[in-house]
């Protein structure tokens, strides 16, 4: 099993959707737990890296585990052992680069 580096590469926020659907509206802002450039290391055993968002972990764990087991996403991705995934928060999604190290 390979170790996997998880890097936050983008945070988005859709204030129009927040205003329409969230009780606190657009004042909730983008994800408060993660920031662009944050990195985390997955070392196996399904253990979420310390400081990672539990909801995002549920969303991306399958891809993280696949990369740790040697999955390839080529020819869709340029680099073998790497994929781009995101959490499923439709109003303030966070996008991650997941890569074997």
Steps between C-alpha positions, in 0.01 A plus 500: 500500500623845408471811711273762347539876508174696500527867405223760503519662156177702490219628719182620336195674635162556334339790690186492285434139601585579862246781503235279349556183701693556823344631819794738553516602133817624335654611829615139554772557240741243362606189692646615833693178568743475207714747308663493158849356541418286805659156469426176679664158494300177489706213634243221479260307720206723396621754757398854418798738512502724805332835440310380193127570458301188593231572240755547222676181615182300451472644149858443381614192694423259213731689265770539767491127572506413128811714444667345805439157343658604169195604297565693184285774353688532173425573221251746655764653729845604384680335791475140610412456867315830519137611485296810569194461728273722705265491792130490420404831662319657207505849650861517624696214341869437558713340228797275578798360314553140616840352410711202594832588664 
